[in-house]
Amino acid sequence: MSIEIANESGVAVEETSIVAAARYALDRMGVSALAELSVLLVELEAMADLHERWMDLPGPTDVMAFPMDELDSARRPDTAASGPALLGDIVLCPEFAREQAKKAGHSLLDELHLLTVHGVLHLLGYDHAEPAEEREMFGLQNRLLADFRATSRDALATAARDDADSRVLGAVGLEGDGAEDEGGEPATSPGEPNR
């Protein structure tokens, strides 16, 4: 799956983490591994311009999704397909999202994860204009985010354990993922012939 990200917002963010959230949501939604997605982070002024031009609404917003025109309902990108699917673009505004994160009581990165998943769902045809649609989309969004956060926590815990194990093994002279000598051969016990 190809996910391109460009940060033109002037706000430093963990771009790899945003890509990871998008990839997780796309994987969980069963989107083809050949799919392509673009994520763009922009300044307030650029987002306000897009919001007015495409939605006819004044001022900036947090996220906008631009699905590719050639995708039609007969070939949604989250259905099995033989070729690549051009999903479209997600545009995020970190400056706008920062205020929302403060109000929600979580980090900017948590808010950007939420907005990324929200944008992915829009690209896949989900909407929240009607109450039933909103319940479906936001329920799915919340499940995806909870699962992504749990998976991310597990991966960090595993990496921390692996790092600690590596440091302990290094301290006792057993570096690497197994007891090996400098040539990469299994280390031998004293008195045991080298094979």
N, C-alpha and C positions, 0 to 999 in steps of 0.2 A: 504494500500500500504506500503510495507516495503522498506525503503531506509536506507541503512547502510552507514556511512561515517567514514573514518579513515584519520587522518591528520598526515602524516609522513614527512611533508615538512619542519618542523622547523619554519614555519611562522604562527603566531597567526592570525586566521581568525574566522569570525562568522559562525561556522559550521551549526548552526540551520538555518541561513539565506540561505545558499547554498542548504540545504535539502528542504527548503520552495520553492526555485526557481525550483528545480527539480520536486517536488510534484505538483506545479502549472502547469508546462508545461505538465506533464503526465496527470493530470486531464483534462486540456483543450484539449488534444489530444484524450481523450476518452479511455485511457489505463485502463485496468481492475484494480479494487481496490485490487486484489490479486497479482498484479505484484510485482516483487522484483528487486531492483536496488542497485548497489554498487558504491560509489564515493570514490576515493582515491586521496589524495593530496600528491605529492612527491617532492623531491629535484631535482635540475637541473640535477645532474648526473644520477639519476634513470630515469628521463624522457628522457635524451639523449640515454640511453641504450635501453629503450623501442622503441624510435623513430627509432633507427638504426636497431634493431632486427625485428620489425614488418613492418616498412615502407621503410627500406633500405635507410634512409635519415640521414645525419650526424647532430649532435647537438640536443639540446632539442627543444621542441615545447610547445605550451600552453595547448592543450587538445588532448586527444586521446580517442576514444570510441571502446570498444571491445564487440560487440554483441555476445550473446550466440550462439554457432554453431547449437544447436538443433532447433532454430527458423527458419522456412522456410517461403517463401513467401505465402504459403497457410494458414498460421496461424500467421499473424503479431500480435505483442503484442498490437497494438492499435485497434484491432477489438474485437468484443464481443467474449468472451471465457468463458467456465465454470470453468476452473481450473487456477491455478497460472501460470504466465508467468515469466520466468527468463530473464529479459531484457539484462543484461550484466553489464559491468563496464565502468565507466567514470573515466579517470585519468586526474587530473589537476596539473599544475605546477605554484604555486603562485609566485615564484621568476621570472619566465619568464613573467607571466601575469602582474606583477608589472610594468615592463617597457612599456608594451602595454597600460596599464591604464594611465601612465604618458603622453604618446604620444597622447592618445585619449582625455585627459583632464578630466578624471573621476576617481573615487576611485577604489582601488583594488577590493573591494567587488562588485562594479558594473561590473567590468571586469570578475570576477569569476561567477557572475550570467549569464552574456552573454555566457561564455564558458560552463557553466552547461547546459543551454538551447540548445546550439549548440550540445553538446554531446548527450543529450536526443534525438534530432532530428536525429542524425546519428544512434543511436540505433534503431530508428523507421524506418530506411531504407532511410532516406533523404540523399542526397549527393550534392556536388557542383562542380563536375568535368566538367560538361558542362554548358554553359551560361544559358540555360533555367532552368536547375536544380538549379543553383546558385541563380537565381532570385526567384524561388519558395521557396527554403530553407531559404534564408536570409530575404525574405519578411515575411515569417511565423515567423522566429526567432525574427524579430523586433517587430511584433505585439504581440507575447507572452511576450516579455520583457516589452513593454510599458504597457500592461495590468497588468503584475505582479507588476511593480513599482507603478501603480495607486492603485491597490488593497492594496499593502503594505502601501502606504501613508495614504489611508483611514483607515486602521486598526490602524495605529499609532495615527491618529487624534482621532479616537473613544476611544482608550485606554487613551489618554491624557485627553479627556473630562470626561471619567468615573472616572479617578483618581482625577481630579479637583472637580467633583461633590461629590465624596466620602469624600474628605478633607473638603469641605464646610459643608456637612451633619454632619461630625464628629465634626466640630467646634461648631455647634449649638446643638449638642447632639442627632442627628438623624443618628447614624451610621448604616451601612449596606445598602441594596438596598431598604429598606422600613422602615417605622417607626415601630420598634419592641421593646418590652421590653427585658430584659436579658434572659428570658426563651424562646425567639423566637416567642412569641405571639404578635399579633398586639398591639401597644401601644394605650392607651386610652387617651382621652382628660380629663382635670380636671373636675370632677363632673360626669363623665360617668362611669358606672359600668364596671368592668373588666369581659369579657365573658369567 
